[in-house]
Amino acid sequence: MALLTGAAIGAGIGILYAPDKGVKTRKKIKKKALETSDDLSSRILQAKDELTKTAEEKKVDFEVKLEETISNMSYKADDIISALEKKLADLKVKNAHLQK
């Protein structure tokens, strides 16, 4: 971006010091300004497209990781519930022996 700006400024200064008539110089300046504007617009559009693509990829990666995490948590919750159910069954057996 800095290189492009520097080139545009350099071209503008070069045109101003060129030994052409005012009308011709103004046309050159206008032409260079339009070229620079088009180039900047193109670069901005390209950067926007790249950012959009990157953001979409990151969103998909996040969604996959979130789904994996939720799935893992679900399995762990099932394991915890199973362990608690086993402990409860053991306590019921012990309690039944104590009540006899």
Biopython code that builds the backbone (N, CA, C, O; Angstrom):
import numpy as np
from Bio.PDB.StructureBuilder import StructureBuilder

atoms = [
    (1, "MET", "N", (0.834, -1.187, 0.000)),
    (1, "MET", "CA", (0.000, 0.000, 0.000)),
    (1, "MET", "C", (0.881, 1.254, 0.000)),
    (1, "MET", "O", (0.619, 2.216, -0.722)),
    (2, "ALA", "N", (1.937, 1.218, 0.833)),
    (2, "ALA", "CA", (2.843, 2.367, 0.902)),
    (2, "ALA", "C", (3.591, 2.529, -0.418)),
    (2, "ALA", "O", (3.813, 3.647, -0.884)),
    (3, "LEU", "N", (3.974, 1.410, -1.011)),
    (3, "LEU", "CA", (4.678, 1.457, -2.291)),
    (3, "LEU", "C", (3.792, 2.068, -3.364)),
    (3, "LEU", "O", (4.250, 2.885, -4.163)),
    (4, "LEU", "N", (2.533, 1.679, -3.384)),
    (4, "LEU", "CA", (1.589, 2.195, -4.371)),
    (4, "LEU", "C", (1.363, 3.690, -4.170)),
    (4, "LEU", "O", (1.319, 4.453, -5.136)),
    (5, "THR", "N", (1.220, 4.103, -2.921)),
    (5, "THR", "CA", (1.029, 5.525, -2.618)),
    (5, "THR", "C", (2.263, 6.328, -3.036)),
    (5, "THR", "O", (2.149, 7.396, -3.638)),
    (6, "GLY", "N", (3.433, 5.800, -2.709)),
    (6, "GLY", "CA", (4.667, 6.484, -3.093)),
    (6, "GLY", "C", (4.804, 6.601, -4.603)),
    (6, "GLY", "O", (5.227, 7.638, -5.113)),
    (7, "ALA", "N", (4.445, 5.538, -5.320)),
    (7, "ALA", "CA", (4.515, 5.565, -6.782)),
    (7, "ALA", "C", (3.550, 6.595, -7.352)),
    (7, "ALA", "O", (3.886, 7.312, -8.294)),
    (8, "ALA", "N", (2.357, 6.669, -6.784)),
    (8, "ALA", "CA", (1.368, 7.638, -7.265)),
    (8, "ALA", "C", (1.838, 9.067, -7.024)),
    (8, "ALA", "O", (1.696, 9.931, -7.889)),
    (9, "ILE", "N", (2.398, 9.307, -5.846)),
    (9, "ILE", "CA", (2.893, 10.650, -5.532)),
    (9, "ILE", "C", (4.061, 10.999, -6.448)),
    (9, "ILE", "O", (4.148, 12.112, -6.966)),
    (10, "GLY", "N", (4.961, 10.028, -6.641)),
    (10, "GLY", "CA", (6.108, 10.262, -7.522)),
    (10, "GLY", "C", (5.669, 10.542, -8.949)),
    (10, "GLY", "O", (6.213, 11.430, -9.605)),
    (11, "ALA", "N", (4.694, 9.796, -9.429)),
    (11, "ALA", "CA", (4.186, 10.020, -10.788)),
    (11, "ALA", "C", (3.534, 11.394, -10.895)),
    (11, "ALA", "O", (3.698, 12.091, -11.896)),
    (12, "GLY", "N", (2.799, 11.775, -9.864)),
    (12, "GLY", "CA", (2.144, 13.090, -9.865)),
    (12, "GLY", "C", (3.158, 14.221, -9.901)),
    (12, "GLY", "O", (2.996, 15.185, -10.648)),
    (13, "ILE", "N", (4.192, 14.104, -9.100)),
    (13, "ILE", "CA", (5.229, 15.133, -9.087)),
    (13, "ILE", "C", (5.973, 15.168, -10.426)),
    (13, "ILE", "O", (6.291, 16.237, -10.947)),
    (14, "GLY", "N", (6.241, 13.986, -10.966)),
    (14, "GLY", "CA", (6.905, 13.922, -12.264)),
    (14, "GLY", "C", (6.091, 14.582, -13.357)),
    (14, "GLY", "O", (6.633, 15.267, -14.225)),
    (15, "ILE", "N", (4.796, 14.372, -13.308)),
    (15, "ILE", "CA", (3.919, 14.975, -14.319)),
    (15, "ILE", "C", (3.877, 16.495, -14.158)),
    (15, "ILE", "O", (3.870, 17.229, -15.146)),
    (16, "LEU", "N", (3.849, 16.959, -12.914)),
    (16, "LEU", "CA", (3.808, 18.409, -12.674)),
    (16, "LEU", "C", (5.077, 19.101, -13.180)),
    (16, "LEU", "O", (5.017, 20.245, -13.631)),
    (17, "TYR", "N", (6.201, 18.431, -13.110)),
    (17, "TYR", "CA", (7.450, 19.032, -13.568)),
    (17, "TYR", "C", (7.744, 18.767, -15.046)),
    (17, "TYR", "O", (8.735, 19.269, -15.576)),
    (18, "ALA", "N", (6.915, 18.001, -15.700)),
    (18, "ALA", "CA", (7.114, 17.706, -17.121)),
    (18, "ALA", "C", (6.834, 18.963, -17.947)),
    (18, "ALA", "O", (6.012, 19.791, -17.555)),
    (19, "PRO", "N", (7.499, 19.106, -19.063)),
    (19, "PRO", "CA", (7.341, 20.324, -19.869)),
    (19, "PRO", "C", (6.149, 20.244, -20.828)),
    (19, "PRO", "O", (6.285, 20.591, -22.001)),
    (20, "ASP", "N", (4.989, 19.794, -20.352)),
    (20, "ASP", "CA", (3.793, 19.738, -21.191)),
    (20, "ASP", "C", (2.886, 20.929, -20.893)),
    (20, "ASP", "O", (3.070, 21.640, -19.905)),
    (21, "LYS", "N", (1.898, 21.130, -21.776)),
    (21, "LYS", "CA", (0.908, 22.183, -21.565)),
    (21, "LYS", "C", (-0.003, 21.803, -20.397)),
    (21, "LYS", "O", (-0.096, 20.634, -20.021)),
    (22, "GLY", "N", (-0.662, 22.796, -19.839)),
    (22, "GLY", "CA", (-1.536, 22.591, -18.684)),
    (22, "GLY", "C", (-2.636, 21.580, -18.938)),
    (22, "GLY", "O", (-2.910, 20.737, -18.084)),
    (23, "VAL", "N", (-3.273, 21.650, -20.101)),
    (23, "VAL", "CA", (-4.377, 20.740, -20.421)),
    (23, "VAL", "C", (-3.866, 19.306, -20.473)),
    (23, "VAL", "O", (-4.488, 18.391, -19.934)),
    (24, "LYS", "N", (-2.741, 19.127, -21.123)),
    (24, "LYS", "CA", (-2.170, 17.796, -21.262)),
    (24, "LYS", "C", (-1.739, 17.257, -19.889)),
    (24, "LYS", "O", (-1.954, 16.084, -19.580)),
    (25, "THR", "N", (-1.137, 18.113, -19.082)),
    (25, "THR", "CA", (-0.709, 17.719, -17.736)),
    (25, "THR", "C", (-1.909, 17.318, -16.882)),
    (25, "THR", "O", (-1.860, 16.314, -16.172)),
    (26, "ARG", "N", (-2.991, 18.106, -16.950)),
    (26, "ARG", "CA", (-4.200, 17.790, -16.186)),
    (26, "ARG", "C", (-4.787, 16.449, -16.630)),
    (26, "ARG", "O", (-5.256, 15.666, -15.804)),
    (27, "LYS", "N", (-4.758, 16.195, -17.923)),
    (27, "LYS", "CA", (-5.261, 14.912, -18.431)),
    (27, "LYS", "C", (-4.410, 13.758, -17.899)),
    (27, "LYS", "O", (-4.937, 12.718, -17.503)),
    (28, "LYS", "N", (-3.094, 13.952, -17.894)),
    (28, "LYS", "CA", (-2.207, 12.919, -17.371)),
    (28, "LYS", "C", (-2.479, 12.673, -15.886)),
    (28, "LYS", "O", (-2.542, 11.528, -15.440)),
    (29, "ILE", "N", (-2.638, 13.757, -15.130)),
    (29, "ILE", "CA", (-2.917, 13.643, -13.694)),
    (29, "ILE", "C", (-4.239, 12.900, -13.475)),
    (29, "ILE", "O", (-4.335, 12.009, -12.631)),
    (30, "LYS", "N", (-5.241, 13.284, -14.245)),
    (30, "LYS", "CA", (-6.553, 12.633, -14.123)),
    (30, "LYS", "C", (-6.447, 11.149, -14.454)),
    (30, "LYS", "O", (-7.007, 10.306, -13.753)),
    (31, "LYS", "N", (-5.718, 10.835, -15.534)),
    (31, "LYS", "CA", (-5.550, 9.443, -15.947)),
    (31, "LYS", "C", (-4.840, 8.640, -14.852)),
    (31, "LYS", "O", (-5.272, 7.540, -14.507)),
    (32, "LYS", "N", (-3.758, 9.189, -14.313)),
    (32, "LYS", "CA", (-3.016, 8.502, -13.243)),
    (32, "LYS", "C", (-3.878, 8.339, -11.994)),
    (32, "LYS", "O", (-3.835, 7.298, -11.338)),
    (33, "ALA", "N", (-4.660, 9.368, -11.666)),
    (33, "ALA", "CA", (-5.533, 9.288, -10.497)),
    (33, "ALA", "C", (-6.575, 8.188, -10.682)),
    (33, "ALA", "O", (-6.853, 7.432, -9.751)),
    (34, "LEU", "N", (-7.150, 8.100, -11.876)),
    (34, "LEU", "CA", (-8.137, 7.055, -12.149)),
    (34, "LEU", "C", (-7.499, 5.666, -12.094)),
    (34, "LEU", "O", (-8.088, 4.730, -11.552)),
    (35, "GLU", "N", (-6.293, 5.535, -12.657)),
    (35, "GLU", "CA", (-5.596, 4.246, -12.611)),
    (35, "GLU", "C", (-5.305, 3.845, -11.167)),
    (35, "GLU", "O", (-5.501, 2.694, -10.777)),
    (36, "THR", "N", (-4.839, 4.803, -10.392)),
    (36, "THR", "CA", (-4.534, 4.533, -8.986)),
    (36, "THR", "C", (-5.800, 4.171, -8.222)),
    (36, "THR", "O", (-5.802, 3.244, -7.412)),
    (37, "SER", "N", (-6.861, 4.898, -8.482)),
    (37, "SER", "CA", (-8.143, 4.615, -7.834)),
    (37, "SER", "C", (-8.639, 3.218, -8.185)),
    (37, "SER", "O", (-9.098, 2.480, -7.314)),
    (38, "ASP", "N", (-8.547, 2.861, -9.448)),
    (38, "ASP", "CA", (-8.964, 1.521, -9.871)),
    (38, "ASP", "C", (-8.105, 0.445, -9.217)),
    (38, "ASP", "O", (-8.610, -0.585, -8.771)),
    (39, "ASP", "N", (-6.799, 0.700, -9.168)),
    (39, "ASP", "CA", (-5.888, -0.271, -8.562)),
    (39, "ASP", "C", (-6.183, -0.429, -7.071)),
    (39, "ASP", "O", (-6.215, -1.546, -6.554)),
    (40, "LEU", "N", (-6.398, 0.693, -6.386)),
    (40, "LEU", "CA", (-6.727, 0.628, -4.963)),
    (40, "LEU", "C", (-8.046, -0.099, -4.740)),
    (40, "LEU", "O", (-8.158, -0.915, -3.826)),
    (41, "SER", "N", (-9.036, 0.187, -5.561)),
    (41, "SER", "CA", (-10.326, -0.495, -5.433)),
    (41, "SER", "C", (-10.165, -1.997, -5.622)),
    (41, "SER", "O", (-10.758, -2.798, -4.900)),
    (42, "SER", "N", (-9.357, -2.357, -6.601)),
    (42, "SER", "CA", (-9.103, -3.774, -6.861)),
    (42, "SER", "C", (-8.409, -4.433, -5.678)),
    (42, "SER", "O", (-8.778, -5.537, -5.276)),
    (43, "ARG", "N", (-7.422, -3.772, -5.130)),
    (43, "ARG", "CA", (-6.691, -4.322, -3.983)),
    (43, "ARG", "C", (-7.583, -4.422, -2.747)),
    (43, "ARG", "O", (-7.507, -5.398, -2.000)),
    (44, "ILE", "N", (-8.410, -3.436, -2.539)),
    (44, "ILE", "CA", (-9.326, -3.461, -1.395)),
    (44, "ILE", "C", (-10.320, -4.599, -1.546)),
    (44, "ILE", "O", (-10.600, -5.311, -0.582)),
    (45, "LEU", "N", (-10.851, -4.776, -2.740)),
    (45, "LEU", "CA", (-11.791, -5.864, -2.996)),
    (45, "LEU", "C", (-11.115, -7.220, -2.779)),
    (45, "LEU", "O", (-11.704, -8.129, -2.196)),
    (46, "GLN", "N", (-9.884, -7.343, -3.249)),
    (46, "GLN", "CA", (-9.141, -8.590, -3.067)),
    (46, "GLN", "C", (-8.895, -8.853, -1.576)),
    (46, "GLN", "O", (-9.059, -9.981, -1.113)),
    (47, "ALA", "N", (-8.506, -7.830, -0.835)),
    (47, "ALA", "CA", (-8.266, -7.982, 0.602)),
    (47, "ALA", "C", (-9.560, -8.359, 1.317)),
    (47, "ALA", "O", (-9.558, -9.200, 2.216)),
    (48, "LYS", "N", (-10.657, -7.737, 0.913)),
    (48, "LYS", "CA", (-11.952, -8.058, 1.517)),
    (48, "LYS", "C", (-12.318, -9.513, 1.255)),
    (48, "LYS", "O", (-12.781, -10.211, 2.157)),
    (49, "ASP", "N", (-12.113, -9.968, 0.032)),
    (49, "ASP", "CA", (-12.406, -11.358, -0.312)),
    (49, "ASP", "C", (-11.555, -12.330, 0.506)),
    (49, "ASP", "O", (-12.050, -13.346, 0.994)),
    (50, "GLU", "N", (-10.275, -12.006, 0.647)),
    (50, "GLU", "CA", (-9.385, -12.864, 1.424)),
    (50, "GLU", "C", (-9.796, -12.894, 2.897)),
    (50, "GLU", "O", (-9.793, -13.952, 3.525)),
    (51, "LEU", "N", (-10.147, -11.739, 3.440)),
    (51, "LEU", "CA", (-10.585, -11.687, 4.837)),
    (51, "LEU", "C", (-11.880, -12.464, 5.035)),
    (51, "LEU", "O", (-12.040, -13.168, 6.032)),
    (52, "THR", "N", (-12.800, -12.336, 4.090)),
    (52, "THR", "CA", (-14.059, -13.071, 4.180)),
    (52, "THR", "C", (-13.803, -14.568, 4.137)),
    (52, "THR", "O", (-14.389, -15.328, 4.908)),
    (53, "LYS", "N", (-12.925, -14.990, 3.234)),
    (53, "LYS", "CA", (-12.595, -16.412, 3.112)),
    (53, "LYS", "C", (-11.960, -16.920, 4.403)),
    (53, "LYS", "O", (-12.327, -17.980, 4.910)),
    (54, "THR", "N", (-11.006, -16.158, 4.928)),
    (54, "THR", "CA", (-10.334, -16.556, 6.163)),
    (54, "THR", "C", (-11.318, -16.618, 7.324)),
    (54, "THR", "O", (-11.280, -17.551, 8.126)),
    (55, "ALA", "N", (-12.191, -15.635, 7.412)),
    (55, "ALA", "CA", (-13.183, -15.621, 8.489)),
    (55, "ALA", "C", (-14.111, -16.825, 8.386)),
    (55, "ALA", "O", (-14.452, -17.436, 9.399)),
    (56, "GLU", "N", (-14.517, -17.165, 7.182)),
    (56, "GLU", "CA", (-15.395, -18.325, 6.982)),
    (56, "GLU", "C", (-14.685, -19.617, 7.379)),
    (56, "GLU", "O", (-15.278, -20.489, 8.014)),
    (57, "GLU", "N", (-13.407, -19.736, 7.001)),
    (57, "GLU", "CA", (-12.639, -20.931, 7.379)),
    (57, "GLU", "C", (-12.513, -21.030, 8.891)),
    (57, "GLU", "O", (-12.667, -22.112, 9.458)),
    (58, "LYS", "N", (-12.235, -19.912, 9.548)),
    (58, "LYS", "CA", (-12.107, -19.907, 11.009)),
    (58, "LYS", "C", (-13.439, -20.248, 11.662)),
    (58, "LYS", "O", (-13.470, -20.936, 12.683)),
    (59, "LYS", "N", (-14.525, -19.780, 11.092)),
    (59, "LYS", "CA", (-15.856, -20.082, 11.631)),
    (59, "LYS", "C", (-16.121, -21.573, 11.545)),
    (59, "LYS", "O", (-16.606, -22.176, 12.502)),
    (60, "VAL", "N", (-15.806, -22.170, 10.406)),
    (60, "VAL", "CA", (-16.016, -23.614, 10.240)),
    (60, "VAL", "C", (-15.140, -24.383, 11.225)),
    (60, "VAL", "O", (-15.609, -25.323, 11.867)),
    (61, "ASP", "N", (-13.867, -23.991, 11.349)),
    (61, "ASP", "CA", (-12.966, -24.654, 12.303)),
    (61, "ASP", "C", (-13.519, -24.557, 13.725)),
    (61, "ASP", "O", (-13.497, -25.534, 14.473)),
    (62, "PHE", "N", (-14.011, -23.382, 14.088)),
    (62, "PHE", "CA", (-14.565, -23.181, 15.423)),
    (62, "PHE", "C", (-15.779, -24.077, 15.646)),
    (62, "PHE", "O", (-15.915, -24.700, 16.699)),
    (63, "GLU", "N", (-16.660, -24.139, 14.648)),
    (63, "GLU", "CA", (-17.859, -24.959, 14.788)),
    (63, "GLU", "C", (-17.506, -26.436, 14.940)),
    (63, "GLU", "O", (-18.132, -27.146, 15.726)),
    (64, "VAL", "N", (-16.500, -26.903, 14.188)),
    (64, "VAL", "CA", (-16.070, -28.302, 14.299)),
    (64, "VAL", "C", (-15.507, -28.566, 15.688)),
    (64, "VAL", "O", (-15.855, -29.563, 16.320)),
    (65, "LYS", "N", (-14.641, -27.683, 16.165)),
    (65, "LYS", "CA", (-14.044, -27.861, 17.488)),
    (65, "LYS", "C", (-15.099, -27.778, 18.585)),
    (65, "LYS", "O", (-15.032, -28.522, 19.563)),
    (66, "LEU", "N", (-16.057, -26.894, 18.435)),
    (66, "LEU", "CA", (-17.133, -26.784, 19.407)),
    (66, "LEU", "C", (-17.951, -28.067, 19.447)),
    (66, "LEU", "O", (-18.290, -28.559, 20.524)),
    (67, "GLU", "N", (-18.265, -28.605, 18.284)),
    (67, "GLU", "CA", (-19.029, -29.852, 18.207)),
    (67, "GLU", "C", (-18.249, -30.997, 18.842)),
    (67, "GLU", "O", (-18.825, -31.813, 19.560)),
    (68, "GLU", "N", (-16.940, -31.065, 18.584)),
    (68, "GLU", "CA", (-16.105, -32.109, 19.194)),
    (68, "GLU", "C", (-16.089, -31.972, 20.713)),
    (68, "GLU", "O", (-16.186, -32.965, 21.434)),
    (69, "THR", "N", (-15.965, -30.746, 21.188)),
    (69, "THR", "CA", (-15.939, -30.506, 22.628)),
    (69, "THR", "C", (-17.256, -30.911, 23.272)),
    (69, "THR", "O", (-17.267, -31.562, 24.317)),
    (70, "ILE", "N", (-18.353, -30.530, 22.657)),
    (70, "ILE", "CA", (-19.671, -30.891, 23.192)),
    (70, "ILE", "C", (-19.837, -32.403, 23.201)),
    (70, "ILE", "O", (-20.360, -32.973, 24.159)),
    (71, "SER", "N", (-19.390, -33.051, 22.131)),
    (71, "SER", "CA", (-19.478, -34.503, 22.054)),
    (71, "SER", "C", (-18.654, -35.154, 23.157)),
    (71, "SER", "O", (-19.127, -36.076, 23.823)),
    (72, "ASN", "N", (-17.422, -34.681, 23.356)),
    (72, "ASN", "CA", (-16.569, -35.217, 24.417)),
    (72, "ASN", "C", (-17.188, -35.008, 25.787)),
    (72, "ASN", "O", (-17.152, -35.898, 26.637)),
    (73, "MET", "N", (-17.751, -33.839, 25.996)),
    (73, "MET", "CA", (-18.395, -33.548, 27.273)),
    (73, "MET", "C", (-19.583, -34.471, 27.496)),
    (73, "MET", "O", (-19.833, -34.909, 28.619)),
    (74, "SER", "N", (-20.302, -34.762, 26.442)),
    (74, "SER", "CA", (-21.454, -35.647, 26.541)),
    (74, "SER", "C", (-21.019, -37.043, 26.977)),
    (74, "SER", "O", (-21.641, -37.651, 27.848)),
    (75, "TYR", "N", (-19.945, -37.548, 26.364)),
    (75, "TYR", "CA", (-19.428, -38.868, 26.748)),
    (75, "TYR", "C", (-18.959, -38.867, 28.198)),
    (75, "TYR", "O", (-19.203, -39.823, 28.934)),
    (76, "LYS", "N", (-18.294, -37.805, 28.604)),
    (76, "LYS", "CA", (-17.811, -37.721, 29.981)),
    (76, "LYS", "C", (-18.978, -37.636, 30.949)),
    (76, "LYS", "O", (-18.936, -38.220, 32.032)),
    (77, "ALA", "N", (-20.020, -36.908, 30.561)),
    (77, "ALA", "CA", (-21.202, -36.824, 31.421)),
    (77, "ALA", "C", (-21.840, -38.203, 31.564)),
    (77, "ALA", "O", (-22.286, -38.576, 32.648)),
    (78, "ASP", "N", (-21.882, -38.952, 30.474)),
    (78, "ASP", "CA", (-22.417, -40.316, 30.546)),
    (78, "ASP", "C", (-21.570, -41.180, 31.474)),
    (78, "ASP", "O", (-22.110, -41.968, 32.250)),
    (79, "ASP", "N", (-20.263, -41.041, 31.403)),
    (79, "ASP", "CA", (-19.373, -41.797, 32.289)),
    (79, "ASP", "C", (-19.618, -41.436, 33.750)),
    (79, "ASP", "O", (-19.672, -42.310, 34.615)),
    (80, "ILE", "N", (-19.765, -40.154, 34.013)),
    (80, "ILE", "CA", (-20.007, -39.696, 35.387)),
    (80, "ILE", "C", (-21.340, -40.222, 35.886)),
    (80, "ILE", "O", (-21.439, -40.688, 37.021)),
    (81, "ILE", "N", (-22.357, -40.151, 35.056)),
    (81, "ILE", "CA", (-23.686, -40.651, 35.448)),
    (81, "ILE", "C", (-23.615, -42.151, 35.735)),
    (81, "ILE", "O", (-24.189, -42.621, 36.717)),
    (82, "SER", "N", (-22.926, -42.893, 34.897)),
    (82, "SER", "CA", (-22.776, -44.342, 35.117)),
    (82, "SER", "C", (-22.065, -44.621, 36.435)),
    (82, "SER", "O", (-22.487, -45.496, 37.191)),
    (83, "ALA", "N", (-20.993, -43.889, 36.717)),
    (83, "ALA", "CA", (-20.263, -44.075, 37.968)),
    (83, "ALA", "C", (-21.143, -43.750, 39.164)),
    (83, "ALA", "O", (-21.123, -44.460, 40.170)),
    (84, "LEU", "N", (-21.918, -42.670, 39.049)),
    (84, "LEU", "CA", (-22.812, -42.287, 40.151)),
    (84, "LEU", "C", (-23.917, -43.325, 40.356)),
    (84, "LEU", "O", (-24.288, -43.631, 41.490)),
    (85, "GLU", "N", (-24.434, -43.859, 39.260)),
    (85, "GLU", "CA", (-25.468, -44.894, 39.368)),
    (85, "GLU", "C", (-24.901, -46.151, 40.049)),
    (85, "GLU", "O", (-25.586, -46.784, 40.852)),
    (86, "LYS", "N", (-23.648, -46.508, 39.725)),
    (86, "LYS", "CA", (-23.004, -47.669, 40.348)),
    (86, "LYS", "C", (-22.820, -47.425, 41.838)),
    (86, "LYS", "O", (-23.102, -48.303, 42.654)),
    (87, "LYS", "N", (-22.345, -46.227, 42.197)),
    (87, "LYS", "CA", (-22.168, -45.875, 43.617)),
    (87, "LYS", "C", (-23.504, -45.925, 44.346)),
    (87, "LYS", "O", (-23.582, -46.411, 45.474)),
    (88, "LEU", "N", (-24.555, -45.421, 43.703)),
    (88, "LEU", "CA", (-25.877, -45.439, 44.311)),
    (88, "LEU", "C", (-26.351, -46.871, 44.537)),
    (88, "LEU", "O", (-26.923, -47.184, 45.581)),
    (89, "ALA", "N", (-26.112, -47.731, 43.563)),
    (89, "ALA", "CA", (-26.492, -49.138, 43.706)),
    (89, "ALA", "C", (-25.707, -49.783, 44.851)),
    (89, "ALA", "O", (-26.269, -50.551, 45.632)),
    (90, "ASP", "N", (-24.413, -49.476, 44.954)),
    (90, "ASP", "CA", (-23.599, -50.008, 46.055)),
    (90, "ASP", "C", (-24.119, -49.517, 47.402)),
    (90, "ASP", "O", (-24.197, -50.281, 48.365)),
    (91, "LEU", "N", (-24.470, -48.245, 47.459)),
    (91, "LEU", "CA", (-24.998, -47.688, 48.714)),
    (91, "LEU", "C", (-26.330, -48.327, 49.086)),
    (91, "LEU", "O", (-26.595, -48.559, 50.266)),
    (92, "LYS", "N", (-27.164, -48.611, 48.104)),
    (92, "LYS", "CA", (-28.451, -49.265, 48.382)),
    (92, "LYS", "C", (-28.225, -50.672, 48.947)),
    (92, "LYS", "O", (-28.932, -51.106, 49.856)),
    (93, "VAL", "N", (-27.240, -51.371, 48.401)),
    (93, "VAL", "CA", (-26.928, -52.729, 48.891)),
    (93, "VAL", "C", (-26.418, -52.633, 50.330)),
    (93, "VAL", "O", (-26.856, -53.389, 51.197)),
    (94, "LYS", "N", (-25.500, -51.709, 50.581)),
    (94, "LYS", "CA", (-24.959, -51.540, 51.946)),
    (94, "LYS", "C", (-26.071, -51.141, 52.899)),
    (94, "LYS", "O", (-26.148, -51.647, 54.018)),
    (95, "ASN", "N", (-26.918, -50.249, 52.466)),
    (95, "ASN", "CA", (-28.023, -49.797, 53.303)),
    (95, "ASN", "C", (-28.965, -50.956, 53.606)),
    (95, "ASN", "O", (-29.458, -51.075, 54.728)),
    (96, "ALA", "N", (-29.218, -51.805, 52.624)),
    (96, "ALA", "CA", (-30.118, -52.978, 52.853)),
    (96, "ALA", "C", (-29.495, -53.913, 53.849)),
    (96, "ALA", "O", (-30.220, -54.477, 54.668)),
    (97, "HIS", "N", (-28.169, -54.119, 53.833)),
    (97, "HIS", "CA", (-27.493, -54.995, 54.802)),
    (97, "HIS", "C", (-27.542, -54.384, 56.203)),
    (97, "HIS", "O", (-27.684, -55.096, 57.197)),
    (98, "LEU", "N", (-27.423, -53.062, 56.269)),
    (98, "LEU", "CA", (-27.448, -52.384, 57.581)),
    (98, "LEU", "C", (-28.845, -52.424, 58.198)),
    (98, "LEU", "O", (-28.979, -52.435, 59.422)),
    (99, "GLN", "N", (-29.867, -52.446, 57.380)),
    (99, "GLN", "CA", (-31.235, -52.435, 57.895)),
    (99, "GLN", "C", (-31.671, -53.828, 58.363)),
    (99, "GLN", "O", (-32.708, -53.926, 59.020)),
    (100, "LYS", "N", (-30.967, -54.871, 58.075)),
    (100, "LYS", "CA", (-31.359, -56.233, 58.478)),
    (100, "LYS", "C", (-30.985, -56.501, 59.866)),
    (100, "LYS", "O", (-31.236, -57.594, 60.372)),
]
sb = StructureBuilder()
sb.init_structure("model")
sb.init_model(0)
sb.init_chain("A")
sb.init_seg("    ")
for serial, (resi, resn, name, xyz) in enumerate(atoms, 1):
    if name == "N":
        sb.init_residue(resn, " ", resi, " ")
    sb.init_atom(name, np.array(xyz, "f"), 0.0, 1.0, " ", f" {name:<3s}", serial, name[0])
structure = sb.get_structure()
